[in-house]
Amino acid sequence: MTNLIVVALVLVVFFVISFLTNILGPLIPDIIHSFELSVGLAGFLPFAFFVAYGVMSIPSGILVEKYSEKPVIISAFLLSAIGAFVFAINPSFLVAMLSLFSIGVGMAMLQVAINPLLRTAGGEENFAFNSVLAQLFFGLASFLSPQVYSYLVVPSESSSSLRDVLLNLVPANLQWVSLYWVFAVISMLMVVIVATVKLPKVIKSDEEKVEGLEVYIELFKNRTVLFFFFGIMCYVGAEQGIANWISQFLFIYHDVDPKTVGADTISNFWGALTLGCILGLATLKLIDSKLALMGFSVAAVICLLTALFGSKEVSLIAFPMVGFFLSVMWSVIFSLALNSLSDHHGAFSGILCTGIVGGAFFPLIVGNIAQVSSLQYGMMFMLLPLVYIFIIGLKAQPIIKNKTIFSQTEASVS
């Protein structure tokens, strides 16, 4: 039986995860200016956040297995609230690193806990639909968070008591820090909400069960597992490596205001990625997922090169189009991976989620290349993960292929 209250709660959790996760891109120019950082040092900011996924993804599964979902979700939001609050009252580069790691740990815990909860609360028969709906909530938050940032930091003639209160809590030259007060309040609000909602008992499916350490060791020796683990690393690395540096790139090469047009472009990047998810579902009903992965990766490469070497007007369009063509990659790589292994899907899923740590390393590499050459060349490094994703489409040999309209027709004819 569907528990609509819990389904709604999980959708809100997806929204909050995305709202907190994908705000770094608009903030990076401000952080560089406020703390007088080099682009190389700024690259450590997404590193601090996403390295938490590498540290906590598998342990989070063990915690959920031992204590159930509710305590883990509440603890995750408490960690997020503490991280945001500490930085809001003491903004500095070092505290920002610690804060981002704390928030990242919380988000990693949430990612592990909420998917089985969504399946149980919404019913297995509705899980596919609810998963897509959750991704739409995730994308909506990514689209809105840069707009909230602009609302807080861009001067406006119209008065707003909420904005005035938030800006009075931070130094006059660090208006963007007010966003962390928003994060702290949202996280604490989620603690209260989750504490008051009765969550159903989750019976883990085979794909969700945590397995012994020896299984993980065995899987890491499997070339197929490593092949797809690096695929997830490359996808998240490309997504974050591009999104986190868009605003700074436009500021350096096209003198675009990061607080307005820069933030809007990142917002459009996530909006296009969300729209692409919807259209991608239709695409996967028409062609084999491997072909879709190769086609979308080639298109993403073309759009990225266009964004990096085009005019201002072209870049403002091309960067969001990169997001559009990245849209299907996560789900296709994940499904190809699970369909390429006959057993231990639970442990394999945990390993794949650990690959989110790619969001830590790739933006850092971009920043370090930019430090010794230019940000334009640094962002060209993002071509490598896209090429790797193309190779996945070329080389993957799934045991089960995705069902298309044409394969259904052929089956009925035979």
C-alpha positions in Angstrom: 0.0 0.0 0.0 1.4 3.4 -1.0 2.3 5.7 1.8 1.9 9.1 0.2 3.3 11.0 3.2 6.5 9.1 3.2 6.8 9.3 -0.6 6.4 13.0 -0.4 9.0 13.2 2.4 11.5 11.2 0.3 10.9 13.6 -2.7 11.6 16.5 -0.4 14.8 14.9 0.8 15.9 14.5 -2.9 15.1 18.2 -3.4 17.2 19.2 -0.3 20.1 16.9 -1.3 20.3 18.6 -4.7 19.8 22.1 -3.3 22.8 21.7 -1.0 25.0 19.7 -3.4 24.9 21.7 -6.6 25.3 25.2 -5.3 29.1 25.3 -5.3 29.3 26.4 -9.0 27.7 29.8 -8.4 29.7 30.3 -5.2 33.2 29.5 -6.5 33.8 33.0 -8.0 32.7 34.6 -4.7 34.8 32.2 -2.6 37.9 32.9 -4.8 37.4 36.7 -4.4 36.4 36.7 -0.7 39.2 34.5 0.5 41.8 35.6 -2.1 42.3 32.0 -3.4 44.0 30.7 -6.5 41.9 28.6 -8.8 44.0 25.6 -7.7 43.0 26.1 -4.1 39.4 26.7 -5.1 39.4 23.2 -6.6 39.7 21.7 -3.1 36.2 22.9 -2.3 34.3 20.4 -4.4 37.0 17.9 -3.3 36.1 18.3 0.3 32.4 17.8 -0.4 32.6 14.8 -2.8 35.4 12.9 -1.1 32.8 12.3 1.7 30.9 10.0 -0.7 34.0 7.9 -1.1 34.4 7.7 2.7 30.7 7.2 3.7 28.8 5.4 0.9 29.5 1.8 2.0 29.6 2.6 5.8 26.2 4.3 5.4 24.7 1.0 4.1 26.1 -0.8 7.2 24.6 1.9 9.5 21.2 1.7 7.8 21.3 -2.1 8.1 22.1 -1.9 11.9 20.0 1.1 13.0 17.3 1.5 10.2 16.6 4.4 8.0 15.2 7.0 10.4 18.2 7.5 12.8 20.5 7.6 9.8 18.4 10.2 8.0 18.1 12.4 11.1 21.9 12.1 11.8 22.6 13.0 8.2 20.6 16.2 8.5 22.2 17.0 11.8 25.6 16.8 10.3 24.5 19.0 7.4 23.0 21.6 9.9 26.2 21.6 12.0 28.5 22.0 9.0 26.4 24.9 7.6 26.0 26.6 10.9 29.7 26.5 11.8 30.7 28.1 8.5 27.9 30.7 8.7 29.2 32.0 12.0 32.9 31.6 11.2 33.5 32.0 7.4 37.0 31.1 6.3 38.6 28.8 3.8 39.6 26.1 6.3 36.2 26.1 7.9 34.6 26.0 4.5 36.5 22.8 3.8 35.4 21.2 7.1 31.9 22.4 6.6 31.6 21.0 3.0 33.0 17.6 4.2 30.4 17.5 7.0 27.6 18.3 4.6 28.9 15.8 2.1 29.0 13.0 4.7 25.3 13.9 5.5 24.3 13.8 1.8 26.1 10.5 1.2 24.2 9.0 4.2 20.9 10.3 2.7 21.6 8.9 -0.7 22.0 5.4 0.7 19.0 5.5 3.0 16.2 7.0 0.9 16.1 4.8 -2.2 15.0 1.6 -0.4 12.6 3.8 1.6 11.1 5.2 -1.7 10.6 1.6 -3.0 8.9 0.5 0.2 6.7 3.5 0.7 5.6 3.9 -2.9 5.3 0.2 -3.7 7.6 -1.8 -6.0 5.1 -1.5 -8.9 5.5 2.3 -8.7 9.3 2.4 -8.0 10.4 3.2 -11.6 7.9 6.1 -11.9 8.7 7.4 -8.4 12.5 7.2 -9.1 12.0 9.4 -12.2 9.8 11.8 -10.2 12.6 11.9 -7.6 15.1 12.9 -10.3 12.8 15.7 -11.4 12.7 17.0 -7.8 16.5 16.7 -7.7 16.8 18.6 -11.0 14.3 21.3 -9.9 16.4 22.0 -6.8 19.6 22.3 -8.9 17.8 24.8 -11.1 16.4 26.8 -8.2 19.5 27.0 -5.9 21.5 29.4 -8.1 18.3 31.6 -8.3 18.2 31.7 -4.5 21.8 32.7 -4.4 21.2 35.6 -6.9 18.2 36.6 -4.8 20.4 36.9 -1.7 23.4 38.7 -3.2 22.1 40.9 -6.0 21.1 44.3 -4.8 17.4 45.0 -5.2 15.2 48.1 -4.9 12.4 46.0 -3.4 12.7 45.3 0.3 12.6 41.8 1.6 12.4 41.1 5.4 13.8 37.6 4.9 16.8 38.8 2.9 17.4 41.6 5.2 17.5 39.3 8.2 19.9 36.9 6.5 22.2 39.6 5.3 22.4 41.1 8.8 23.8 37.8 10.1 26.9 37.9 7.9 29.7 40.4 7.1 28.8 43.1 4.6 31.5 41.9 2.2 30.4 38.2 2.5 26.7 38.3 1.5 26.9 34.9 -0.2 27.6 33.3 3.3 23.9 34.0 4.1 23.1 31.0 1.9 24.7 28.8 4.6 22.2 30.1 7.1 19.5 28.9 4.7 21.2 25.5 4.6 21.4 25.3 8.4 17.7 26.2 8.8 16.5 23.8 6.1 18.6 21.0 7.5 17.2 21.5 11.1 13.7 21.8 9.7 14.2 18.4 8.0 15.4 16.9 11.3 12.1 18.0 12.9 10.0 16.7 10.0 11.7 13.3 9.7 11.5 12.9 13.5 7.7 13.4 13.5 6.9 11.1 10.5 6.5 7.4 11.1 8.6 5.5 8.5 7.6 2.0 7.3 9.9 -1.0 8.0 12.0 -1.5 4.9 12.6 -5.0 3.7 15.7 -4.9 1.5 15.7 -6.3 -2.0 18.7 -8.3 -3.2 20.0 -5.2 -4.8 19.9 -3.2 -1.5 21.3 -5.7 0.9 24.7 -5.0 2.5 27.1 -7.9 2.0 30.3 -8.9 3.8 33.7 -7.2 3.4 35.0 -10.3 1.5 32.3 -9.7 -1.2 33.5 -6.2 -1.8 37.1 -7.3 -2.0 36.2 -10.0 -4.5 34.2 -7.5 -6.6 37.1 -5.0 -6.7 39.2 -7.7 -8.3 36.6 -8.0 -11.1 37.5 -6.0 -14.2 33.8 -5.5 -15.1 33.2 -3.9 -11.7 36.2 -1.6 -12.0 35.2 -0.7 -15.6 31.9 0.6 -14.5 33.1 2.0 -11.2 35.4 4.3 -13.2 32.5 5.0 -15.5 30.5 6.4 -12.6 33.5 8.3 -11.4 33.9 9.8 -14.9 30.2 10.8 -15.1 30.1 12.5 -11.8 33.5 14.0 -12.4 32.4 15.5 -15.7 29.1 16.8 -14.3 30.7 18.5 -11.4 33.9 19.4 -13.2 31.9 21.4 -15.7 29.1 22.8 -13.5 31.5 24.0 -10.8 33.7 26.0 -13.2 31.1 27.5 -15.6 30.6 30.7 -13.7 34.3 31.3 -13.2 35.0 30.5 -16.8 32.3 33.0 -18.1 33.7 35.7 -15.7 37.3 35.2 -16.9 36.8 34.9 -20.6 33.5 36.9 -21.2 33.4 39.3 -18.2 30.0 37.8 -17.2 28.7 38.8 -13.8 28.8 35.6 -11.7 25.9 36.8 -9.4 23.5 37.2 -12.3 24.2 35.7 -15.8 26.8 33.3 -14.4 24.3 31.9 -11.8 21.6 31.8 -14.5 23.8 29.8 -16.8 24.5 27.2 -14.1 20.7 27.2 -13.4 20.1 26.5 -17.1 22.7 23.8 -17.1 20.8 21.9 -14.4 17.5 22.7 -15.9 18.6 21.3 -19.3 20.0 18.2 -17.5 16.6 17.6 -15.9 14.7 18.1 -19.2 17.2 15.7 -20.9 16.3 13.1 -18.3 12.6 13.2 -19.4 13.5 13.1 -23.1 16.1 10.5 -22.4 13.4 8.1 -21.2 11.8 8.3 -24.6 15.1 7.8 -26.4 15.8 4.6 -24.5 12.5 3.2 -25.7 13.7 3.8 -29.3 17.3 2.7 -29.4 19.7 0.5 -27.5 21.1 2.2 -24.3 24.7 1.6 -25.5 24.0 3.6 -28.7 22.3 6.3 -26.7 25.3 6.6 -24.4 27.7 6.9 -27.3 25.6 9.5 -29.1 25.0 11.6 -26.1 28.7 11.5 -25.1 29.7 12.7 -28.6 27.2 15.5 -28.5 28.4 16.5 -25.0 32.0 16.7 -26.3 30.9 18.9 -29.2 28.9 21.2 -27.0 31.7 21.5 -24.4 34.3 22.5 -27.1 31.8 25.0 -28.5 31.3 26.5 -25.0 35.0 26.7 -24.4 36.0 28.3 -27.7 32.8 30.1 -28.8 31.7 33.7 -28.3 29.9 34.8 -25.1 26.5 34.3 -26.7 27.5 30.8 -27.9 28.9 29.8 -24.5 25.8 30.9 -22.7 23.8 28.4 -24.8 26.4 25.6 -25.2 27.1 25.1 -21.5 23.4 24.3 -20.7 23.4 22.0 -23.8 26.3 20.0 -22.2 24.0 19.4 -19.3 21.3 18.2 -21.6 23.5 15.6 -23.1 24.9 14.5 -19.8 21.3 13.7 -18.6 21.0 10.0 -19.4 24.5 9.0 -18.6 24.1 8.2 -14.9 21.1 5.9 -15.3 22.5 4.2 -18.5 25.9 3.5 -16.9 24.3 2.2 -13.7 21.9 -0.1 -15.5 24.5 -1.4 -17.9 26.7 -2.1 -14.9 24.1 -4.1 -13.0 23.0 -5.9 -16.1 26.6 -6.9 -16.7 26.9 -8.9 -13.5 24.8 -11.9 -12.6 25.0 -11.6 -8.8 26.0 -9.4 -5.7 24.0 -6.5 -7.1 23.7 -5.0 -3.6 27.4 -4.8 -3.0 28.0 -3.7 -6.6 25.5 -0.8 -6.2 27.4 0.3 -3.1 30.6 0.3 -5.1 29.1 2.2 -7.9 27.7 4.9 -5.5 31.2 5.2 -4.1 32.2 6.3 -7.6 30.5 9.6 -6.8 33.9 10.4 -5.4 34.7 11.4 -8.9 33.1 14.7 -8.1 36.0 15.3 -5.7 38.9 14.7 -8.0 37.9 16.1 -11.4 37.1 19.7 -10.4 40.3 19.6 -8.4 42.3 18.6 -11.5 40.6 21.3 -13.5 41.6 23.9 -10.9 45.2 22.7 -10.8 45.6 22.7 -14.6 44.1 26.2 -14.6 46.7 27.2 -12.0 49.6 26.3 -14.3 48.1 27.2 -17.6 44.5 28.5 -18.0 41.0 27.5 -17.0 40.1 27.0 -20.7 42.7 24.2 -20.9 41.7 23.0 -17.4 38.1 22.5 -18.5 39.3 20.7 -21.7 40.4 17.9 -19.3 36.7 17.1 -19.0 36.9 15.7 -22.5 38.7 12.6 -21.1 35.8 11.4 -18.9 33.4 11.9 -21.7 35.6 9.8 -24.0 35.7 7.1 -21.3 31.9 7.2 -21.2 31.8 6.7 -25.0 34.1 3.7 -24.6 31.6 2.2 -22.1 28.9 2.4 -24.7 31.3 0.8 -27.2 32.7 -2.0 -25.0 29.9 -2.9 -22.5 28.5 -6.4 -22.9 25.3 -6.5 -20.7 23.7 -9.9 -20.0 20.3 -8.2 -20.4 19.8 -5.4 -22.9 17.2 -2.6 -22.5 13.9 -3.3 -24.1 12.9 -1.0 -26.9 9.7 -0.6 -28.9 11.5 -2.3 -31.9 12.8 -5.2 -29.8 9.3 -5.8 -28.5 7.9 -5.7 -32.0 10.5 -8.3 -33.2 9.7 -10.5 -30.2 6.0 -10.5 -30.9 6.6 -11.2 -34.6 8.8 -14.2 -33.9 
